[in-house]
Amino acid sequence: MEPQKLNDGTEVTIPLRNLVTIVIAVVLATSAYFGTQSRIQAIEQEMAKTAIVRDMNTEFRIRWPRGELGALPADARQDMLIEGLERKLEEVRQAPSRAQPDVDRLIVRFEAWTERLARLEQTVEKDKESAE
């Protein structure tokens, strides 16, 4: 038998069932490839967004305790109340003989505010730790 020569006029016979199977396989492979590429791009974009948020959180975590980003209105109000109580306490301490019951009451209030402030600071620290 003589070897066949291949050229542009060479005919190939293939059953139609096999041809359809090959076409379907190529379509499925192409679809899977582009689906995978799309998913990879979505994951990369999500990672980039997460990195941006993480960097912003790191900046906030560092600058907030330093007071570079401002303070909450509740903090400012509480600080004013504490300062007012401290002034009243000083006034009462300078006149202890006439206002001893008031001094005791103010000391109790001052200690209550101090405890409240400590709890608030603990809550803020817990929130910072949970945010990290």
N, CA, C and O atoms as a GROMACS GRO file, in nm:
protein
  528
    1MET      N    1   0.083  -0.117   0.000
    1MET     CA    2   0.000   0.000   0.000
    1MET      C    3   0.088   0.124   0.000
    1MET      O    4   0.188   0.130   0.072
    2GLU      N    5   0.053   0.214  -0.074
    2GLU     CA    6   0.131   0.335  -0.095
    2GLU      C    7   0.093   0.440   0.010
    2GLU      O    8  -0.026   0.460   0.036
    3PRO      N    9   0.194   0.510   0.074
    3PRO     CA   10   0.160   0.610   0.175
    3PRO      C   11   0.077   0.724   0.114
    3PRO      O   12   0.097   0.765  -0.001
    4GLN      N   13  -0.015   0.772   0.194
    4GLN     CA   14  -0.103   0.878   0.148
    4GLN      C   15  -0.034   1.012   0.162
    4GLN      O   16   0.039   1.036   0.259
    5LYS      N   17  -0.057   1.095   0.069
    5LYS     CA   18  -0.002   1.230   0.074
    5LYS      C   19  -0.114   1.324   0.117
    5LYS      O   20  -0.225   1.320   0.064
    6LEU      N   21  -0.080   1.408   0.213
    6LEU     CA   22  -0.178   1.504   0.262
    6LEU      C   23  -0.162   1.636   0.188
    6LEU      O   24  -0.051   1.686   0.171
    7ASN      N   25  -0.273   1.691   0.147
    7ASN     CA   26  -0.274   1.824   0.086
    7ASN      C   27  -0.410   1.887   0.110
    7ASN      O   28  -0.492   1.832   0.184
    8ASP      N   29  -0.435   2.001   0.049
    8ASP     CA   30  -0.560   2.070   0.076
    8ASP      C   31  -0.680   2.001   0.012
    8ASP      O   32  -0.794   2.040   0.038
    9GLY      N   33  -0.659   1.904  -0.068
    9GLY     CA   34  -0.768   1.830  -0.130
    9GLY      C   35  -0.794   1.696  -0.064
    9GLY      O   36  -0.881   1.621  -0.109
   10THR      N   37  -0.721   1.665   0.043
   10THR     CA   38  -0.738   1.537   0.110
   10THR      C   39  -0.872   1.534   0.181
   10THR      O   40  -0.908   1.630   0.250
   11GLU      N   41  -0.946   1.426   0.164
   11GLU     CA   42  -1.076   1.412   0.227
   11GLU      C   43  -1.063   1.322   0.350
   11GLU      O   44  -0.989   1.224   0.350
   12VAL      N   45  -1.137   1.359   0.454
   12VAL     CA   46  -1.139   1.282   0.577
   12VAL      C   47  -1.285   1.249   0.606
   12VAL      O   48  -1.373   1.335   0.597
   13THR      N   49  -1.309   1.128   0.640
   13THR     CA   50  -1.446   1.091   0.676
   13THR      C   51  -1.450   1.066   0.825
   13THR      O   52  -1.365   0.996   0.881
   14ILE      N   53  -1.551   1.125   0.890
   14ILE     CA   54  -1.567   1.108   1.035
   14ILE      C   55  -1.717   1.096   1.060
   14ILE      O   56  -1.797   1.168   1.000
   15PRO      N   57  -1.753   1.008   1.146
   15PRO     CA   58  -1.897   0.996   1.174
   15PRO      C   59  -1.950   1.126   1.235
   15PRO      O   60  -1.881   1.194   1.312
   16LEU      N   61  -2.073   1.160   1.199
   16LEU     CA   62  -2.133   1.285   1.245
   16LEU      C   63  -2.143   1.288   1.397
   16LEU      O   64  -2.125   1.394   1.458
   17ARG      N   65  -2.171   1.174   1.460
   17ARG     CA   66  -2.180   1.167   1.606
   17ARG      C   67  -2.048   1.209   1.670
   17ARG      O   68  -2.048   1.282   1.769
   18ASN      N   69  -1.937   1.165   1.618
   18ASN     CA   70  -1.805   1.201   1.672
   18ASN      C   71  -1.776   1.350   1.650
   18ASN      O   72  -1.717   1.414   1.737
   19LEU      N   73  -1.816   1.403   1.536
   19LEU     CA   74  -1.793   1.545   1.507
   19LEU      C   75  -1.873   1.632   1.605
   19LEU      O   76  -1.820   1.731   1.656
   20VAL      N   77  -1.998   1.596   1.630
   20VAL     CA   78  -2.081   1.672   1.724
   20VAL      C   79  -2.020   1.663   1.864
   20VAL      O   80  -2.017   1.763   1.936
   21THR      N   81  -1.972   1.546   1.903
   21THR     CA   82  -1.910   1.529   2.035
   21THR      C   83  -1.786   1.617   2.048
   21THR      O   84  -1.765   1.677   2.153
   22ILE      N   85  -1.705   1.624   1.946
   22ILE     CA   86  -1.585   1.709   1.949
   22ILE      C   87  -1.623   1.856   1.961
   22ILE      O   88  -1.562   1.929   2.038
   23VAL      N   89  -1.723   1.898   1.885
   23VAL     CA   90  -1.768   2.038   1.891
   23VAL      C   91  -1.820   2.071   2.030
   23VAL      O   92  -1.786   2.176   2.086
   24ILE      N   93  -1.901   1.983   2.087
   24ILE     CA   94  -1.955   2.006   2.222
   24ILE      C   95  -1.841   2.012   2.324
   24ILE      O   96  -1.843   2.097   2.413
   25ALA      N   97  -1.743   1.924   2.312
   25ALA     CA   98  -1.629   1.924   2.405
   25ALA      C   99  -1.552   2.056   2.396
   25ALA      O  100  -1.510   2.110   2.498
   26VAL      N  101  -1.531   2.106   2.275
   26VAL     CA  102  -1.460   2.232   2.257
   26VAL      C  103  -1.540   2.347   2.318
   26VAL      O  104  -1.483   2.434   2.383
   27VAL      N  105  -1.671   2.348   2.297
   27VAL     CA  106  -1.756   2.453   2.353
   27VAL      C  107  -1.752   2.448   2.506
   27VAL      O  108  -1.739   2.553   2.570
   28LEU      N  109  -1.762   2.330   2.565
   28LEU     CA  110  -1.757   2.316   2.710
   28LEU      C  111  -1.622   2.359   2.766
   28LEU      O  112  -1.616   2.428   2.868
   29ALA      N  113  -1.514   2.319   2.700
   29ALA     CA  114  -1.380   2.358   2.746
   29ALA      C  115  -1.363   2.510   2.741
   29ALA      O  116  -1.306   2.570   2.832
   30THR      N  117  -1.411   2.571   2.633
   30THR     CA  118  -1.400   2.716   2.620
   30THR      C  119  -1.483   2.787   2.727
   30THR      O  120  -1.437   2.884   2.787
   31SER      N  121  -1.602   2.738   2.750
   31SER     CA  122  -1.688   2.796   2.853
   31SER      C  123  -1.624   2.783   2.991
   31SER      O  124  -1.626   2.878   3.069
   32ALA      N  125  -1.569   2.669   3.022
   32ALA     CA  126  -1.503   2.648   3.151
   32ALA      C  127  -1.383   2.741   3.166
   32ALA      O  128  -1.361   2.798   3.273
   33TYR      N  129  -1.307   2.757   3.060
   33TYR     CA  130  -1.189   2.845   3.065
   33TYR      C  131  -1.230   2.989   3.096
   33TYR      O  132  -1.174   3.052   3.186
   34PHE      N  133  -1.328   3.042   3.022
   34PHE     CA  134  -1.368   3.180   3.044
   34PHE      C  135  -1.439   3.198   3.178
   34PHE      O  136  -1.426   3.303   3.241
   35GLY      N  137  -1.513   3.098   3.223
   35GLY     CA  138  -1.573   3.104   3.355
   35GLY      C  139  -1.468   3.110   3.464
   35GLY      O  140  -1.482   3.187   3.560
   36THR      N  141  -1.364   3.031   3.450
   36THR     CA  142  -1.254   3.032   3.547
   36THR      C  143  -1.181   3.165   3.544
   36THR      O  144  -1.148   3.220   3.649
   37GLN      N  145  -1.156   3.218   3.426
   37GLN     CA  146  -1.090   3.348   3.414
   37GLN      C  147  -1.173   3.458   3.481
   37GLN      O  148  -1.119   3.544   3.551
   38SER      N  149  -1.302   3.454   3.460
   38SER     CA  150  -1.391   3.553   3.520
   38SER      C  151  -1.388   3.544   3.673
   38SER      O  152  -1.382   3.646   3.742
   39ARG      N  153  -1.390   3.423   3.725
   39ARG     CA  154  -1.387   3.403   3.871
   39ARG      C  155  -1.253   3.451   3.928
   39ARG      O  156  -1.251   3.513   4.034
   40ILE      N  157  -1.145   3.423   3.861
   40ILE     CA  158  -1.013   3.468   3.907
   40ILE      C  159  -1.008   3.620   3.912
   40ILE      O  160  -0.956   3.677   4.008
   41GLN      N  161  -1.061   3.687   3.809
   41GLN     CA  162  -1.062   3.834   3.809
   41GLN      C  163  -1.147   3.889   3.922
   41GLN      O  164  -1.109   3.988   3.985
   42ALA      N  165  -1.261   3.826   3.949
   42ALA     CA  166  -1.347   3.872   4.059
   42ALA      C  167  -1.276   3.858   4.193
   42ALA      O  168  -1.284   3.947   4.277
   43ILE      N  169  -1.206   3.747   4.212
   43ILE     CA  170  -1.132   3.725   4.337
   43ILE      C  171  -1.019   3.827   4.351
   43ILE      O  172  -0.995   3.879   4.460
   44GLU      N  173  -0.948   3.855   4.243
   44GLU     CA  174  -0.840   3.953   4.247
   44GLU      C  175  -0.894   4.093   4.283
   44GLU      O  176  -0.832   4.166   4.360
   45GLN      N  177  -1.008   4.129   4.226
   45GLN     CA  178  -1.068   4.259   4.258
   45GLN      C  179  -1.110   4.264   4.405
   45GLN      O  180  -1.090   4.366   4.471
   46GLU      N  181  -1.166   4.156   4.455
   46GLU     CA  182  -1.208   4.152   4.595
   46GLU      C  183  -1.085   4.163   4.687
   46GLU      O  184  -1.091   4.230   4.791
   47MET      N  185  -0.976   4.099   4.650
   47MET     CA  186  -0.853   4.110   4.730
   47MET      C  187  -0.801   4.253   4.730
   47MET      O  188  -0.755   4.302   4.833
   48ALA      N  189  -0.809   4.320   4.616
   48ALA     CA  190  -0.763   4.459   4.609
   48ALA      C  191  -0.849   4.549   4.698
   48ALA      O  192  -0.797   4.635   4.768
   49LYS      N  193  -0.981   4.529   4.694
   49LYS     CA  194  -1.070   4.608   4.780
   49LYS      C  195  -1.041   4.581   4.927
   49LYS      O  196  -1.038   4.674   5.008
   50THR      N  197  -1.020   4.455   4.962
   50THR     CA  198  -0.990   4.418   5.100
   50THR      C  199  -0.860   4.482   5.145
   50THR      O  200  -0.849   4.528   5.259
   51ALA      N  201  -0.761   4.486   5.059
   51ALA     CA  202  -0.633   4.549   5.094
   51ALA      C  203  -0.652   4.699   5.121
   51ALA      O  204  -0.592   4.754   5.213
   52ILE      N  205  -0.735   4.763   5.041
   52ILE     CA  206  -0.760   4.906   5.061
   52ILE      C  207  -0.829   4.930   5.194
   52ILE      O  208  -0.790   5.020   5.269
   53VAL      N  209  -0.930   4.849   5.224
   53VAL     CA  210  -1.003   4.864   5.351
   53VAL      C  211  -0.910   4.835   5.469
   53VAL      O  212  -0.915   4.904   5.571
   54ARG      N  213  -0.824   4.732   5.454
   54ARG     CA  214  -0.730   4.698   5.561
   54ARG      C  215  -0.634   4.813   5.586
   54ARG      O  216  -0.606   4.846   5.702
   55ASP      N  217  -0.584   4.875   5.481
   55ASP     CA  218  -0.492   4.987   5.498
   55ASP      C  219  -0.561   5.106   5.564
   55ASP      O  220  -0.502   5.172   5.650
   56MET      N  221  -0.686   5.132   5.525
   56MET     CA  222  -0.759   5.241   5.588
   56MET      C  223  -0.784   5.211   5.735
   56MET      O  224  -0.776   5.301   5.819
   57ASN      N  225  -0.815   5.086   5.767
   57ASN     CA  226  -0.837   5.048   5.906
   57ASN      C  227  -0.710   5.062   5.987
   57ASN      O  228  -0.714   5.106   6.102
   58THR      N  229  -0.597   5.025   5.929
   58THR     CA  230  -0.470   5.038   5.999
   58THR      C  231  -0.442   5.185   6.030
   58THR      O  232  -0.398   5.219   6.139
   59GLU      N  233  -0.467   5.270   5.932
   59GLU     CA  234  -0.446   5.414   5.953
   59GLU      C  235  -0.538   5.465   6.063
   59GLU      O  236  -0.495   5.541   6.150
   60PHE      N  237  -0.665   5.424   6.060
   60PHE     CA  238  -0.760   5.466   6.162
   60PHE      C  239  -0.717   5.417   6.300
   60PHE      O  240  -0.722   5.491   6.398
   61ARG      N  241  -0.676   5.290   6.306
   61ARG     CA  242  -0.637   5.228   6.434
   61ARG      C  243  -0.518   5.301   6.496
   61ARG      O  244  -0.508   5.311   6.619
   62ILE      N  245  -0.430   5.352   6.414
   62ILE     CA  246  -0.312   5.422   6.465
   62ILE      C  247  -0.345   5.567   6.500
   62ILE      O  248  -0.303   5.616   6.604
   63ARG      N  249  -0.421   5.635   6.414
   63ARG     CA  250  -0.443   5.779   6.432
   63ARG      C  251  -0.554   5.812   6.532
   63ARG      O  252  -0.549   5.918   6.594
   64TRP      N  253  -0.654   5.724   6.549
   64TRP     CA  254  -0.765   5.755   6.640
   64TRP      C  255  -0.719   5.772   6.785
   64TRP      O  256  -0.754   5.871   6.847
   65PRO      N  257  -0.641   5.678   6.840
   65PRO     CA  258  -0.599   5.698   6.980
   65PRO      C  259  -0.514   5.822   7.001
   65PRO      O  260  -0.512   5.879   7.110
   66ARG      N  261  -0.444   5.863   6.899
   66ARG     CA  262  -0.361   5.983   6.910
   66ARG      C  263  -0.444   6.111   6.907
   66ARG      O  264  -0.394   6.219   6.938
   67GLY      N  265  -0.570   6.099   6.869
   67GLY     CA  266  -0.657   6.216   6.860
   67GLY      C  267  -0.642   6.291   6.730
   67GLY      O  268  -0.686   6.405   6.720
   68GLU      N  269  -0.580   6.230   6.631
   68GLU     CA  270  -0.559   6.298   6.503
   68GLU      C  271  -0.684   6.297   6.416
   68GLU      O  272  -0.692   6.371   6.318
   69LEU      N  273  -0.782   6.215   6.450
   69LEU     CA  274  -0.904   6.206   6.370
   69LEU      C  275  -1.024   6.266   6.441
   69LEU      O  276  -1.138   6.246   6.398
   70GLY      N  277  -1.001   6.338   6.548
   70GLY     CA  278  -1.110   6.401   6.621
   70GLY      C  279  -1.155   6.316   6.738
   70GLY      O  280  -1.092   6.216   6.772
   71ALA      N  281  -1.263   6.357   6.798
   71ALA     CA  282  -1.318   6.285   6.912
   71ALA      C  283  -1.469   6.278   6.898
   71ALA      O  284  -1.530   6.359   6.828
   72LEU      N  285  -1.528   6.182   6.963
   72LEU     CA  286  -1.672   6.170   6.961
   72LEU      C  287  -1.736   6.278   7.047
   72LEU      O  288  -1.677   6.319   7.147
   73PRO      N  289  -1.853   6.326   7.010
   73PRO     CA  290  -1.920   6.427   7.092
   73PRO      C  291  -1.945   6.378   7.234
   73PRO      O  292  -1.937   6.455   7.329
   74ALA      N  293  -1.975   6.248   7.248
   74ALA     CA  294  -1.999   6.195   7.382
   74ALA      C  295  -1.872   6.203   7.467
   74ALA      O  296  -1.879   6.228   7.587
   75ASP      N  297  -1.756   6.181   7.405
   75ASP     CA  298  -1.630   6.191   7.478
   75ASP      C  299  -1.607   6.334   7.526
   75ASP      O  300  -1.567   6.356   7.641
   76ALA      N  301  -1.631   6.430   7.439
   76ALA     CA  302  -1.610   6.570   7.476
   76ALA      C  303  -1.704   6.609   7.590
   76ALA      O  304  -1.663   6.677   7.684
   77ARG      N  305  -1.829   6.567   7.581
   77ARG     CA  306  -1.926   6.599   7.686
   77ARG      C  307  -1.885   6.534   7.818
   77ARG      O  308  -1.890   6.597   7.923
   78GLN      N  309  -1.844   6.411   7.810
   78GLN     CA  310  -1.803   6.340   7.932
   78GLN      C  311  -1.678   6.405   7.993
   78GLN      O  312  -1.668   6.418   8.115
   79ASP      N  313  -1.586   6.445   7.908
   79ASP     CA  314  -1.467   6.513   7.960
   79ASP      C  315  -1.505   6.644   8.030
   79ASP      O  316  -1.451   6.676   8.135
   80MET      N  317  -1.599   6.719   7.972
   80MET     CA  318  -1.643   6.843   8.035
   80MET      C  319  -1.708   6.816   8.170
   80MET      O  320  -1.685   6.889   8.267
   81LEU      N  321  -1.790   6.711   8.176
   81LEU     CA  322  -1.855   6.677   8.303
   81LEU      C  323  -1.752   6.639   8.410
   81LEU      O  324  -1.763   6.678   8.526
   82ILE      N  325  -1.654   6.562   8.370
   82ILE     CA  326  -1.551   6.520   8.465
   82ILE      C  327  -1.471   6.640   8.513
   82ILE      O  328  -1.441   6.653   8.632
   83GLU      N  329  -1.435   6.729   8.420
   83GLU     CA  330  -1.361   6.849   8.459
   83GLU      C  331  -1.444   6.935   8.554
   83GLU      O  332  -1.390   6.990   8.650
   84GLY      N  333  -1.575   6.948   8.528
   84GLY     CA  334  -1.662   7.023   8.617
   84GLY      C  335  -1.667   6.962   8.755
   84GLY      O  336  -1.664   7.033   8.856
   85LEU      N  337  -1.676   6.830   8.760
   85LEU     CA  338  -1.676   6.762   8.889
   85LEU      C  339  -1.543   6.781   8.963
   85LEU      O  340  -1.541   6.799   9.085
   86GLU      N  341  -1.435   6.777   8.889
   86GLU     CA  342  -1.305   6.798   8.953
   86GLU      C  343  -1.295   6.939   9.012
   86GLU      O  344  -1.241   6.956   9.121
   87ARG      N  345  -1.346   7.040   8.940
   87ARG     CA  346  -1.344   7.177   8.992
   87ARG      C  347  -1.429   7.190   9.117
   87ARG      O  348  -1.388   7.251   9.216
   88LYS      N  349  -1.548   7.131   9.113
   88LYS     CA  350  -1.634   7.136   9.232
   88LYS      C  351  -1.569   7.066   9.350
   88LYS      O  352  -1.578   7.111   9.464
   89LEU      N  353  -1.503   6.955   9.321
   89LEU     CA  354  -1.435   6.880   9.427
   89LEU      C  355  -1.324   6.964   9.489
   89LEU      O  356  -1.305   6.962   9.611
   90GLU      N  357  -1.251   7.036   9.407
   90GLU     CA  358  -1.145   7.123   9.460
   90GLU      C  359  -1.203   7.234   9.546
   90GLU      O  360  -1.149   7.266   9.652
   91GLU      N  361  -1.314   7.293   9.500
   91GLU     CA  362  -1.377   7.398   9.579
   91GLU      C  363  -1.421   7.344   9.715
   91GLU      O  364  -1.403   7.410   9.817
   92VAL      N  365  -1.478   7.226   9.716
   92VAL     CA  366  -1.525   7.168   9.840
   92VAL      C  367  -1.408   7.130   9.930
   92VAL      O  368  -1.417   7.145  10.052
   93ARG      N  369  -1.303   7.083   9.873
   93ARG     CA  370  -1.185   7.046   9.954
   93ARG      C  371  -1.124   7.169  10.022
   93ARG      O  372  -1.065   7.157  10.130
   94GLN      N  373  -1.138   7.284   9.961
   94GLN     CA  374  -1.084   7.406  10.021
   94GLN      C  375  -1.170   7.455  10.137
   94GLN      O  376  -1.122   7.533  10.220
   95ALA      N  377  -1.292   7.412  10.144
   95ALA     CA  378  -1.380   7.449  10.256
   95ALA      C  379  -1.438   7.322  10.317
   95ALA      O  380  -1.558   7.298  10.306
   96PRO      N  381  -1.355   7.239  10.380
   96PRO     CA  382  -1.403   7.110  10.427
   96PRO      C  383  -1.497   7.116  10.548
   96PRO      O  384  -1.582   7.029  10.564
   97SER      N  385  -1.484   7.215  10.630
   97SER     CA  386  -1.562   7.219  10.753
   97SER      C  387  -1.711   7.238  10.727
   97SER      O  388  -1.793   7.178  10.796
   98ARG      N  389  -1.748   7.320  10.632
   98ARG     CA  390  -1.889   7.351  10.613
   98ARG      C  391  -1.958   7.257  10.516
   98ARG      O  392  -2.081   7.255  10.509
   99ALA      N  393  -1.882   7.179  10.440
   99ALA     CA  394  -1.945   7.099  10.336
   99ALA      C  395  -1.897   6.955  10.332
   99ALA      O  396  -1.882   6.897  10.224
  100GLN      N  397  -1.872   6.897  10.445
  100GLN     CA  398  -1.822   6.760  10.446
  100GLN      C  399  -1.919   6.661  10.381
  100GLN      O  400  -1.874   6.576  10.305
  101PRO      N  401  -2.050   6.669  10.407
  101PRO     CA  402  -2.142   6.576  10.338
  101PRO      C  403  -2.139   6.594  10.186
  101PRO      O  404  -2.149   6.497  10.111
  102ASP      N  405  -2.126   6.720  10.141
  102ASP     CA  406  -2.119   6.745   9.997
  102ASP      C  407  -1.992   6.685   9.937
  102ASP      O  408  -1.993   6.633   9.825
  103VAL      N  409  -1.884   6.693  10.011
  103VAL     CA  410  -1.757   6.636   9.964
  103VAL      C  411  -1.772   6.487   9.945
  103VAL      O  412  -1.730   6.432   9.844
  104ASP      N  413  -1.831   6.422  10.041
  104ASP     CA  414  -1.849   6.277  10.030
  104ASP      C  415  -1.936   6.242   9.910
  104ASP      O  416  -1.906   6.148   9.836
  105ARG      N  417  -2.042   6.318   9.890
  105ARG     CA  418  -2.130   6.294   9.776
  105ARG      C  419  -2.057   6.318   9.644
  105ARG      O  420  -2.072   6.241   9.549
  106LEU      N  421  -1.979   6.424   9.638
  106LEU     CA  422  -1.904   6.453   9.516
  106LEU      C  423  -1.796   6.348   9.490
  106LEU      O  424  -1.770   6.311   9.376
  107ILE      N  425  -1.734   6.301   9.595
  107ILE     CA  426  -1.632   6.197   9.578
  107ILE      C  427  -1.697   6.072   9.521
  107ILE      O  428  -1.642   6.008   9.431
  108VAL      N  429  -1.812   6.036   9.573
  108VAL     CA  430  -1.883   5.919   9.522
  108VAL      C  431  -1.920   5.939   9.375
  108VAL      O  432  -1.903   5.848   9.294
  109ARG      N  433  -1.972   6.058   9.341
  109ARG     CA  434  -2.006   6.086   9.201
  109ARG      C  435  -1.883   6.083   9.112
  109ARG      O  436  -1.885   6.030   9.001
  110PHE      N  437  -1.775   6.142   9.163
  110PHE     CA  438  -1.650   6.143   9.085
  110PHE      C  439  -1.602   6.000   9.061
  110PHE      O  440  -1.561   5.966   8.950
  111GLU      N  441  -1.606   5.917   9.164
  111GLU     CA  442  -1.563   5.778   9.148
  111GLU      C  443  -1.655   5.704   9.051
  111GLU      O  444  -1.608   5.622   8.972
  112ALA      N  445  -1.785   5.733   9.056
  112ALA     CA  446  -1.878   5.671   8.963
  112ALA      C  447  -1.846   5.711   8.819
  112ALA      O  448  -1.847   5.628   8.728
  113TRP      N  449  -1.817   5.840   8.799
  113TRP     CA  450  -1.780   5.886   8.664
  113TRP      C  451  -1.648   5.824   8.620
  113TRP      O  452  -1.631   5.790   8.503
  114THR      N  453  -1.556   5.812   8.712
  114THR     CA  454  -1.427   5.751   8.678
  114THR      C  455  -1.447   5.606   8.638
  114THR      O  456  -1.386   5.560   8.541
  115GLU      N  457  -1.530   5.533   8.711
  115GLU     CA  458  -1.558   5.394   8.676
  115GLU      C  459  -1.629   5.385   8.540
  115GLU      O  460  -1.599   5.298   8.459
  116ARG      N  461  -1.722   5.477   8.518
  116ARG     CA  462  -1.792   5.478   8.390
  116ARG      C  463  -1.694   5.504   8.276
  116ARG      O  464  -1.703   5.441   8.171
  117LEU      N  465  -1.604   5.596   8.296
  117LEU     CA  466  -1.502   5.626   8.195
  117LEU      C  467  -1.414   5.504   8.170
  117LEU      O  468  -1.380   5.474   8.056
  118ALA      N  469  -1.376   5.435   8.276
  118ALA     CA  470  -1.292   5.316   8.261
  118ALA      C  471  -1.366   5.208   8.182
  118ALA      O  472  -1.307   5.143   8.096
  119ARG      N  473  -1.494   5.189   8.210
  119ARG     CA  474  -1.573   5.090   8.135
  119ARG      C  475  -1.584   5.130   7.988
  119ARG      O  476  -1.575   5.045   7.899
  120LEU      N  477  -1.602   5.258   7.965
  120LEU     CA  478  -1.611   5.307   7.828
  120LEU      C  479  -1.479   5.283   7.754
  120LEU      O  480  -1.479   5.241   7.638
  121GLU      N  481  -1.369   5.309   7.820
  121GLU     CA  482  -1.238   5.285   7.758
  121GLU      C  483  -1.218   5.137   7.731
  121GLU      O  484  -1.160   5.100   7.628
  122GLN      N  485  -1.264   5.051   7.820
  122GLN     CA  486  -1.252   4.907   7.799
  122GLN      C  487  -1.336   4.865   7.679
  122GLN      O  488  -1.294   4.781   7.599
  123THR      N  489  -1.455   4.922   7.667
  123THR     CA  490  -1.541   4.890   7.554
  123THR      C  491  -1.476   4.933   7.423
  123THR      O  492  -1.481   4.861   7.324
  124VAL      N  493  -1.416   5.052   7.423
  124VAL     CA  494  -1.348   5.100   7.303
  124VAL      C  495  -1.231   5.007   7.268
  124VAL      O  496  -1.211   4.977   7.151
  125GLU      N  497  -1.156   4.963   7.367
  125GLU     CA  498  -1.044   4.872   7.342
  125GLU      C  499  -1.093   4.739   7.286
  125GLU      O  500  -1.032   4.684   7.194
  126LYS      N  501  -1.205   4.688   7.340
  126LYS     CA  502  -1.261   4.562   7.288
  126LYS      C  503  -1.305   4.579   7.145
  126LYS      O  504  -1.283   4.490   7.062
  127ASP      N  505  -1.368   4.694   7.114
  127ASP     CA  506  -1.410   4.720   6.977
  127ASP      C  507  -1.291   4.726   6.883
  127ASP      O  508  -1.297   4.677   6.770
  128LYS      N  509  -1.183   4.788   6.930
  128LYS     CA  510  -1.062   4.796   6.847
  128LYS      C  511  -1.006   4.658   6.823
  128LYS      O  512  -0.965   4.626   6.711
  129GLU      N  513  -1.003   4.575   6.926
  129GLU     CA  514  -0.949   4.440   6.911
  129GLU      C  515  -1.036   4.356   6.819
  129GLU      O  516  -0.985   4.277   6.740
  130SER      N  517  -1.167   4.371   6.829
  130SER     CA  518  -1.255   4.292   6.742
  130SER      C  519  -1.247   4.341   6.599
  130SER      O  520  -1.268   4.263   6.506
  131ALA      N  521  -1.218   4.469   6.578
  131ALA     CA  522  -1.205   4.523   6.442
  131ALA      C  523  -1.078   4.472   6.374
  131ALA      O  524  -1.073   4.460   6.252
  132GLU      N  525  -0.979   4.442   6.453
  132GLU     CA  526  -0.853   4.394   6.395
  132GLU      C  527  -0.872   4.253   6.350
  132GLU      O  528  -0.779   4.192   6.298
   0.00000   0.00000   0.00000
